[in-house]
Amino acid sequence: MLYQLENWDELDEEEKEAMETLKFIEKAHELLHEHDHLGFGAAVDEHEADDARVFDDNEEVAVQYEKEEEKEESKAVEAAPQKAEESFEAAHAINLDEEGPSLGFDLADLAGAGGLVDELRRLYSFVTHVSNEFRCTQDHIKFVGTDKKYFMDFSYPICFDRAKFWTPDVEKGCLVYSFGVDDNWKFDEEMARMEQCKVFAFDPNMYDEEEGVKESGVDFRKIGIGKKNADDVLQPGKRDYKYRSRFGDGKLDKIRTQPMRTLWGLMRELGHTDRIIDVVKIDREGPRKAYEPAVLRNLLEDGTYACVRHLVFELHFFGPIDDADEVRSTFSMLKGLEDAGLKLYRSQASKTKSKIESVDDFLTLKNEKNTFVYVLSWFNPKPTICH
């Protein structure tokens, strides 16, 4: 056994979290050895030999450990039976690509011959070229979520040039919607403190967190953003494996069935239909699943992009990708934002996911099981109140 629970009450919170992690590793170890014909056993042994790194406070080691932990979780999910979860999803999940209001949204024309490589090249070119008209100088960029003067993962670049980019309502103050907290409150708390903003934070997958206004002033709600207003949507989170060992499949399915709202639905519920939202930050992903394309499509279709001044989001790419239309669809959403008048003024590649230094790196999405992440910062020069 990798852990003992007899003295559980004597452990502090850090030790308990470490034990929960080790419990998961042992469970994954058992599952993968049951499926040794898949060739996973050796990888688990290597991971188990390094499990003591969970106690290391060094940031770089912690990041590497988390990446290895997610890798093992992904293997365990592939090896484990999935029938019960699939049947529950079929009964409760909403297909974000098919449901919801539509004002008509056409995909962009095919790139070149329309092949996967052509589409990947076009998408890479788009996300790596920012607007020349609306460049934000370095002295006005703030990487909200870190105390560094340069980009770090889990920070979000926002331009605070008060002559052009940062002009919140003088009387009502600034308003921020933050989708995806993932137990990291730095962005939300910094916006609330630095600019005296009213910050609403949303995350349906923080199952242990109580809803309500925090000491920092951040108003937290267990609601996901999507393309439908509903109260019982199954919304898997990227760290559900940590809760599965505690709750089991049945209870986990219940607690991760949470309300989902469109941006406009939330604005109506919170009484903000007479406001411009100064910042909408979106960082939502499930287990190797990106939510952004469906959310962006909804913003374009119902017109709520128009009442957002700054739109900052993480864009996730999970390889291998074999469908050119999937890439084309993502490009279409981004091009739609540009055509609607929004300006891409900052693009940052993640430092802890797969490194992207050239288009050739990006093209490996075609064949390799990797993860690329960009943080894109958009500015709307002519925001308007949505009625």
N, C-alpha and C positions, 0 to 999 in steps of 0.2 A: 504493500500500500504506500502511496505517495503522501498521504495525509492521515491524521488522526483527529477525531471530532470529540473525544471524551472531555477535553478541557476547552471546548469552544468558547464558553463564557469568559474565560480568562484572557482571550486574545484581544488585542486592540484592533481598531478598524483596518489598519494597513495589513496586519497579519491575516485578518479574516478575508480581505480581498485577495491576498496572495493564495490562501487556502482554496478559495473558490476557483481561482485560475488553475491550481494544481489538480483540483477535482476534475475540471474539464479536460485537462491534458490526459489524465488517467483514463477517462471515459473514451476520449478519442483514440488512445492507445489500444484499448480493448476492441473498439469497433474496427480499427484498421487492421489489427492482427487477425480478426475474423475474416477479413477480406484480403489476406496476404497475397492472393493470386493477382491482385491489382498492383503489387509492388510497392506498397506504402509502408511496410514495416520498418525498413531501415531509416526512413525519414523521421518516424516517430521516435526511434531510439536516439537519434541525434538531438532531437528537440528535448527529450526527457533529460539527457545528459546536461543540457544547458539551462534547466528550469530555475536554477538558483539566481539567474539574472533578474528575476522579478523583484528582488530585494535591492537591486542597484539603483541608486538615485540619479546616476548619470543619464542625461537626456538622450544622448545618442543611443545608448544601450537600451533604454526604455522604448524608443521608437523601433529599434530592430526587433526587440522582443514582441512588441505588438504586431509587427508584420508577420513574424513567424507564427504567432498565435492565430492570426486570421487565416494564414495558410493552412494550418492544421484543421481549423474549423471548417474551411472549405472542403478539405478532403473528407472530413468526418460526415459532412452533410451529403456528399456524393455517395459515400459508402452506406449510409444509414437508410432504412426504409422510409419512404416519403408518402405513403398512401393516405394516411389520416390527415396530414396537413394539406395535401392537394384537394381532398374532398371538402375540407372546411373552406379553403380558398374559393372553390367552385361555387359554394353556397353563399358566400358573403362578400367576396372581393368585387370591386368595380373596375371594369376595363376603362382606364383613363383615356385610351385612344379612341374609344367609340362612343362614350356617353358624355352628356353635357351639352350646353348650348353651342351653336355654331353659326357664325356670321359669314362663313366661307373662308377657307384658308387653303391656298394652293401650294403644293410643293414646288421648289425651284426646279428649273429645267435641269436635265441630266448634265453632269460634268463630263465633257468629252464624249467618249463612247458609252459612258454610263457604267463603266466597270468599277469594281471595288477600289482599285488603286487610284483611279481618277477621282473618285469621291473623297477618299482619304486625303489626297494631295490638296484638293480644293478646301476641305475643312481645315487642314493644318494652316494653309495660307491665310484663311480668314481669321483664325484665333490668334495668329502671331503678328497681325498688322493692326495697329491702333490708329485712331483718327488723327490726322495732321491738324485739323481745324480746332479740335478741343483737347489739346495736350495739357496735362497738368504738370507744372514744374515740380521738381523734387522737393523743394522747400514747403510745398503745400500738400504733399501726399502724406497721409498718416496711415500706417499699417495697424488698423484697429484690431486689438486682440493680442498684441505683443508690445513689450517696452523697447524693442529694437527699432532702429531707424531704417531697417531693411526688411524685405518680405520674409516671413517665416510661415510654415504651415499653421493653419488655424488662425491666421490673421487675414484681414480683408482690406485691400487698399481703397481708401476714400479720399477724394480731393476736397480740402477745406479752404479753397481759394474763395474768399468771401466776396470778391468782386464779380465772380462769374459762376462758380460751382456751388457754393454753400450759402443759400439765401432762405433759411427757414422763416416761417411766419413769426413776425416780431411779437405779436400779442399772445399767440397760442403756444409758441415754442416749437421745437422740432419733434417729429413723430417717426418712430422706427418700428418696423416689423422684422423680427428675426426668426427665420424658420430653420430649425435644426440646431440644438444646443449641445447634445451629446456629452452632457456632464462638464462642459467647458463654458463657463460664464464670462470669460474675459472680454469678449466682444461686447456683450450686452451691458455688463457693468461699466465698461469704459465709456460707451456711448452715453449711458445714463449720468455718469460722473463728469465727463469731459465737456459735454455740450448741453447738459441739463435736459436731455431728451426724455420724452416719455417712451419707454421701450416695452414692447410686447414681444415675449419670446414664446415660441411654439415648438413642441416636440412630443409626438405621441409615443415615443419609445423609451422615455425616461420613467420607467414603471415605479420606481421607488420614490420619485420626487412628488411632493405635495404641490397642488395648484395654489395660486394666489400671488400676492405682491410680496416680493422678497425684501430683506433689509436694505438691499441696494436700490430699491425702487422699481426693479424689473418685475413686470407682471407676467407670470408664467402660466401657460395653459397647455393641456395635453390634447392638442389638435394638430392634424397634419394638413398640409396644403396640397390641393389636387385640382381636379377638373369637375368635381361634383360636390354638392352639399348633402352630406349624409351623416348619420350618427353612429353607424356600426360597420366601419370599413376595416377589414383586416389589413394592417400596415406593418409588414415585417421590418425590423430594424437590423442594421449591420452587426450589432452586438448581441443579438438574441441568444446566441449560444451560451452566453454567461448566465442568462436567466433560465435557460432550458434545464440546466443541471439543478437549479433550485426548485423550480415549479413543476417540471414535467411538461409534456406536450399539451395536455388538456388545458391546464390553467394558463399556460403561456398563450395559447390561441385566444383565450378569453380576454386577457389583460392587454394584448396588443390589438384588439379590436376597438378602435377609438374613433372619435368624430373626425371627419374630414370636411374642409371648407375650401371654396375658391377664395381668391383674394377679395373679390367683391362681397362674397358672403360674410367674410370676417369684418370688413369695413362696415357693413350694415349692422352686424351684431354689436360691434364696439362703438357705434355712433360716430363713425369717421367719414360719412358720405359727403361731408362738407369740407374735407381736408385734402391736402396734398401730402402723401407720405414721403418724407425726406429720404429715408433709406429703407429698401427692402433687401434683406440679406437671405439667401437661400443656400443651404448646405444640407441636402437630404438625400440619403441613399439607403438602399436595402442591401441584403447579401448579394453582391455583384449585380446590383440593379440600380440604374440611375432614374430618378424621378423628374429631372429637370425638363426634358423635352415636352412631356405632357403638361407641366406647369406653364412653361413658356408659351405653348400653343394656346392655353386658356387665356393668358394675359393678352395675347394678340386678338383672339376671337371675340372676347367680351369687352375689349377696349380699356381694361384697367391699367395697362402699361402707361396710359396717358396721365394718370394721376400719381405717378411715381417719379421722384426726382433722381435718385440714385438707385440703380438696380445692380446688386453685386451677388454673384453666385458661383459655386463650384460646378464645373462641367466634368462629368466622369465618363471615362471610356474604358470598357472592360473587354479585353481580348481573350480568345480569338474572335474576330468579327468576320462573318462569312456572308453578310447581307448588305449589298450596296445601298439598298433602300433605307436601311437603318441609319447609315451615315448621311445619306441625302436628306432624310427627315430632320436630323439634328442641324445640319447646315441651313435648312429652310427656316427653322425657328430663329436661328441667329440672324440670318439675312432679313427675316421679317422684322426683327427689332430695329435693324439698321434702316430698312425701308420706312419704318414708322417714325423715324426721326431721332432715335436714340444713337448716341455716339459711344463707341468702345474706346475708352481712354487709357485703360490699363489691362494688361494680360500677363499673368504670372503662372509659371509651371510649378507644380508641387515639387518639394525637395525630398520628400520621404517616399513617394511612390516611384514607379519606374521613371528614370531620368529621360528627358526629351531634349536633345541637343540639336537635332536636325530632323528634316522630313523623313529621312531613312529610319530614324528611331520610331517615328510615329507610324510608319508603314508596317512595323512589326506587329501591330494590332491585327493584321491579317492572319498571322500564323501562330502567335505566341499568347499564352495565358498571362497577360500582364495588365496593369492598371495605370492609366494616365489620367492626371487631373490638372485642369487649368482653373484659375480663379480669374473671372472676367468682371471688370468694373465698367458699368455703363452710366452715361449721364443723359438726362432728358432736358434739353435747353428750353423747352416750352411746355412745362407740366401744366395740367389744368385740373380743376376740381371735377371729380366724376359724380354725376347725378344719376 
